[in-house]
Amino acid sequence: MNSKFAQLEPVSFVLLLALTIISGCSQPDASPAKTAGLASVPPQPLATPQSAEPEPLKTEQPTAPPANHAPAVTTPENEVRPAASTKSTTGEAPQQQYLESVFLSKAEFSSDQDGKPKGWWVSDSKSIKKSNVKGPADSAAWTVTSGKSDEVRLVRSVYADLSDEKIGVKVFVKAAEPETVKLAIVCKSDAGEFFKSAINKGGDDWQELSLEAQLPKAIEKDSLSVRVAIAPGLKSPIELANAEVNRFTKVAAASMQMFPVLKREHFAIAEDGLPKGWWASARDRVKVSGETGVCGDLAWSLQPDAKTDVVISRSVYADLSGMRIEIIAHVKSAEKEKVVLSLNGKSNDKDIFAAARNAGTGDWEELHIVHDLPQEVDPDSLSARVTLLSGAKVPAEISCVEINKVAAK
């Protein structure tokens, strides 16, 4: 393959594997990103970086509601229903399925932190800037100018212990020349160095560059990262947008059951102008919708605010430490990625965070989170939230929100 990386890989990727400072285990930092599974501590570069080391990522979250703002959700009832939204894997025996959860959201990559994507380390800070070109679905994008002789690297460290697990990585690329942008997953284990990559095809349109990897067992501490590398000597800048990382947890088909913590019909009960038991950051921005929810019940409308996120939140007081939790919400909005469903909490004063965003179809769509909670969840800290991000131009309709504990049969 006549890739522009052909002469660079022995230096930039093999040496970088030996020098990088990235993690396969959780760190004792209070950063939300580290708790969620990601952080921004950079690897040791081949040359002295041109910018200071970025501070740890603080995962984007709505302003926290005041403590004890909502009535407690009681211990789950003994009602059971089949598991929802499992994802089959092509070529795998039908009894095996995957549950997908978000590690790194596209919103974080779109956010600006000291002139680069939030939480990412860049080998040459002068080579990257916020793009004037919009990414897919009008998302924010980044323009990267290649170096004369050295590749430009964007690196995202992963601190969660993902040994023997499967992850997926995506980034949208606009690059006229083929084989000039490489997306890679890199780590070390007892079996040696692990490296898997995908490379762009080139063209004038946005191209999704993606790969999935079954990670090795016993990943070495400080070795797991996701990287985007831009080859040197390019005639035109590269555009990047919507980078995301997802985790796939394998389960046996029909082996999981859902025990309701908050039933979807409870969300349709109005109390003092809000869904019963819910808190709102701005009560005047939450109204009963003129539409019927997908479950046939009452729906709610979040009215946009040009400057501030509009948040509704439901505290979960049941002790779900060490359990897998599922949150589902149905939303309707014509604006892509303006509605965020999130799980928020604390564990030993470290943040718990997982999120899903809407596709902006204009029709009802399901947002779904599956997340494994740590063994110790701080009391009264867990909540489910629905957020309409600031700057949205149209209201978002919300219905049929439910929270479930996931357990094996």
C-alpha positions, 0 to 999 in steps of 0.5 A: 500500500502506497500510504504516506504513513509507510515510512513513518509507522516504524518511528511514529507508531512503534516508538510511540507505543513504547513511550506513550503514557496512557492507561488501562486502569482507573486513576485516583483522580476526581476528574469526571472523564476518568470515572467515565473511562477516559482522561486527557493525560498525553503520552510522551511525544517523540519531540517536545510538545509545543503546548503545555500538557492539557488538564484532565477532561471534565466531562460535559454535564449539566449543572447539578441539581440541588441535593434531595431535590426529588422524592426517592425512587423506591426499591425496584418492584418484582416486575420483570421484562425481557432485555431491550436494545441488545445489539447482535454481532455479524458472524457470531453465534446467535446466542451471543449479543452485545450491549453498547454504552458510550465512553467518549461522546461526540459532543466532547470532541466538538468542544474547545479546550485551549484551542483543541478538542476537549480532553485530547492531546495534540502533538503540535498545538499550532497545527489545529484550529476550530474549522469554518466547515461544519461537520456532519449534521452541522456539528463542530469540526476541526481543521488540521494542517499537516507538518512538513516532515512529522505527522500530527497526532491527536491522542485520547487516553483510556483509563478504564480497565478494558482488558478482554473487552470490545470497543468501537471507535469512529471519526468523520474525516474530510481529506482529499488525498487517500491514505493520509489519516489513520485511526488507531487503537493502541495498547500493550499486554502480556501478549505484547503490543496491540495495534489495530487501525483504519485508514481513509479513502480520500475524497471531497465529502465527509467519510466515516472512519471506524474500527472495532477491536477485541482488546487483549487480556491483561492490558498493561497499565498506562498503555491504552489509547485511541489515536488519529494521525495525519501524514506529513507533507499534505497539500490541503488541510484535513477536517475532523469531526464527531470522534466517539468511543463506545464499549460493547459488553457481551451477554448471552441472548435472552439471558438478561432481565430488567427490573424497573426502578422507575416505570415509564408511566410514572413520567406521564404523571404531572405534579406542580407543572413537572413530571412527578418526582422530577427537578427542573433547572428552569421550571418555566421552560418545561411544559406539557406537550401538545403531542402524545408520547410513544407509549400513549401517555402524556409527553413533556416539552422542553423549551429552548434557551439561547444561553443556558441548558434546560435540564430535567433530573430524577434522583435515584435513591435505591442502592444500585452499587455494583449493578448494571443500570439501563436508562431509556427515553423517547425524544422528538427533535429536528435538531441533531445532538441537541437532546442529551440523555445522561446518567450522573452520579458519584463514587468515592467523590469521583464522577459517574457519567454516561450519555446518549444524544439524539439523531435529530430525525424529527420523529420519535426516537429512543435514546438508550444508556446501559452502564455498569455502576462501580461497587460503591456509589455515593448515597443520594448521588445517582440521577437520570437527566434529560438536557436540551442544550443551549442554542437549540432553536426548537423545543424537544418533546420527551416521553416514556422515560424509564430506569431499570436494573439489569440482571442475569436470569 
